[in-house]
Amino acid sequence: MAGRIELKTREQMRVMAQAGVIVERALAAAKAACVAGAPTSAADAAAAAVIAEAGATSNFLGYHGFPATVCISVNEEVVHGIPGDRVLAPGDVVSIDCGAIVDGWHGDSAVSFIVGEPLTAADTALVKATERSLWAGIAALASASRISDVSAAVERVADEAGLHPIDGYVGHGIGTAMHMAPDVPNYRTRGRSPRVQPGMCLAIEPMLVIGTDESAVLNDEWTVVSLDGSRAAHWEHSVAVHEDGIWVLTASDGGASRLAPLGVTPVAP
């Protein structure tokens, strides 16, 4: 993603953290609505209600024409799935991506989970390993010199789990817009990546699949599916970098509980 990297003040990061905590609550409500027999539209309505009650605005609804508050992607759908009449079944692997705006500042996060009991051990491993890759990338950011250090950490966990990052889909900067420079790939790339510096806010979001790293977009012009039909998972957090450390903006504890085992202590901006 080309363009100038927007550097935030710590005060601006604190507003982004307000948006992030709203996103966290919206995702929790959406996940709770994802029960067997429920349509994916129920999860969208649950997230929309949380965002509205908080006085925030959805940054997904209307984005380039996107028709919903959240993206809900099921099984072979990787990202950007549109909520609707699809009824969830036991064992479905579901990924929900959500965002919110407070005073012009954006938050963006995603979770994956299985509806009811998993159908296979591979599905459970997929969801857990994708989450581990997210936190490995976040932990790497705490001491990273360049964005490529984050990408390498994400890919390392994917490799260890025998999973593949979807080619061409990456994380991004975030701030006064949802998608900004720089790109944050989930795999190693050639060339020198941008330096990590205080004021950056990054959305790190591994999208991993059990099978091929190739994908296609459905006729709705949004939903991305794995080309071989294998199942996918997607996890995401927005993270701030400042002079004293990092803070996960879309986690109410700043990521402390998940980063502690990785030797990182987040510091509030």
N, C-alpha and C positions, 0 to 999 in steps of 0.2 A: 504494500500500500504506500504509494508515493506521497510526499508532502512533508511539511514541517512538523516536527515532533513538538507537541504542546506540553510545556512544563507548568505544573500547578504549584500554587502556594500551599502551605499546610492548612490554611483556612479553607481553601477550595477543596482540598482532600477531605476535610471534615464534612463538608456538604455532600461530597460524593459518598462518604460512609453512611450518611442518612439515607440516600437513595439505595445504597447497597443493602442496608438492613431491611428496608421495605421489600426489596427483591427477595431476600432470604425468606421473609414471612409469606410472600406471594407463592414462592416455590413450595413451601411447606403445605400451604392450602391446596395448591394444585395437585401435589403428590397424594394428599389425603383423599382427594376426589377420584383418584385413579384406582378404582376397584373393579373386579371382574363384573361385567354386565353394564358398566357405565360407558357412555359415549365420551370421546375425548373432548367434546365441547364442554362437558361439566368441569373439567380441570381448567379450561380457559376462563369460564365464568367465575370460578373460585379465585383465581389469581387476579382477575379484573376487579373483583369486589375488594380485595385487600388493598390494591393500589389506589382505588377510588377513595376508600375510607381514610387512607393516610394523606389524602390531598395531593398525591403525586400524579404523574402522567405516564402512561405506557409509552416506551420508545419503540416498541415493535408495531403497534397498531397504526396502520397507514404508512409504514416505512416502505418506500418504493411500491406502495399499493398492498402491502401485506395485510390480510383481512382480520387478524386476531391479536390478542394480547400476548399470547405465548406461542412458541413453536413446540409441537408435540410430535415426536418421531418414534415409530413403533417397529421393533424387530429389525428388518433390513433397511429401514429408513434411518439415515445417518443424522441429518439436521434439516431444519426448515420445514418440517411437516406442519400442515395446516389442520388445526382442530376442526372437528365436524361430527358426523354421525357414526364414525367408526366405533364399534363396541369393543372394549378391551376384554381380553380373555385371560384365564389363568396361565401364568408362564410367559406372558408378553414382556419383552424388554422395552422399557419406555424411557425416553430422554425428553426432558422438558427444559426449554431455554426461555428465560424471562428477563425483562429489563424495565427500569423505571427512571424517571427524571424528576429531580428536585431542584428548583431554582436554576434550571438550565444545565444542571450537571447530571451525568448519566451513571447508572449502575447496570451490570450485566452478569448473569450467572446461569449455570445449568447443572442439572442433576440427572442421574440415571438410576433405575431401579427395576425390580422384577415384580409384576403383579402376582400376588399370592406366592405359591411355591414354584421354584424354578423347574423348568422341564429337563434341563441338563446341567451337569457340573460346569460345562464350558460357558454357559450363560452367566453363571455366578462368577466365574473367574474373569470373564470379560468385563463385567461391571466393576468388580473390585480392582482389577489391574488398571483400568482406565482412570479410576479415582486416584490410585497410587501414583500414576504418571503425572496427574495434575499437581499433587502435593510435592512430588519430586521437582517439578519445574518451578513451583513457588519457592521451595527451599533453596534451589539453585540461584534464584533471583536475588536472594539476600546477600550473596557474595559475588554475583556475576560481574564480569567486566563488560561482556557484550551479550546481546540477545541470543546469540548462538549457544551460549552456555545453558540457557533455559531450554532451548530446543533439544540440545544433546541429552539433557536430563530426562526430558519427556520421552524421547526415542529410546533411551537406554532401558527404561522400564517396559516399554512396549516390546522391545526385542526380547527381553528376559521372559516375558509372558507369551511370546509367540504371536503377538498381535501386530497389526499394521496401521499406521496413521493414514487416513484418507489423503491421497495426493491432491494438492492444490487448495486445501482448506486449512486455514491458519487462524491463530489468535491475532490480537490487534491492540493498538492504543485506544484509550477511551478517555473522555473528558467532557468537553462542550458538545461533542457528537459521540454517537455510539461506536462508530468505526472510524478510526484515525490511524495515522502513522504512529509507530512502525508496525510492520507485520511481525507476528510471533509464531514462526513455523513450529510444527510438532515433530520435525525431523531435521536432520543436519542438512545444510545447504552450502553451496560453494560461495566463495567471496566473503568479504568482511561485513558483518552485520553491525547495526548501530551500537554505540556504546551505551551502557546502562548509566543513568545519571539521576541525581535527585530531582524530583518534580515529575518524573515519568509515572503514568498510571497505565497498567497493561492488563488486558483481558487474556489470560492464559486458558486455552480450551482444547485439550486433546480430544480428538474424534477417532476412535480406534475400531477396527473391524477384525473379525475372526479370519476372514478370507482375504481376497485380493484388495489392494489399495485403490483400485479403480472404482469410479462411481458414474452415475448418470442422473440427470434431472428429469422428473416426471412431467407429464403434459400440463400440470398446474403451474409450471414454470418456477416452482419453489422447492418442492420436496426432493432432497438428494437421497438416492438409494445406493447401496453397494451393488456393483455390477454383477456379482455372482450370487446375490441374494443372501449372503451371510449376514449374521446379526452384528449390530453396531452399538456402541455406547458413547456418550458425550458428557464430559464434566467441564465446568468452567467457573473461575472466580476472577473478579477484578481486584487488582493488587496495586497499592501505592508504594513508591520508592521515595524516601526522603533522607535527609542528612543523617538520621539516627537509626535507620533500618527500613523494614517493610511492614505493611499493614494490609491484611486482606479486607478490602472494603465491603465485600458481600458476605462476610461472616461476622456475627455479632461479637465474637471474642477475638476478632482480628486474625483468626486462624491459629490461635495459641494451642488449642487441644491437639490439632493435627500436626503442627510444626514441632512441638516439643520432642517427640520421638526422633525427629530428624535433626535435632540440635540447633534449632532456630527459635529465637524468642521474638515475636513481633512487637513493634513499638508503635503506639498510637501517634498519629501526626499532630 
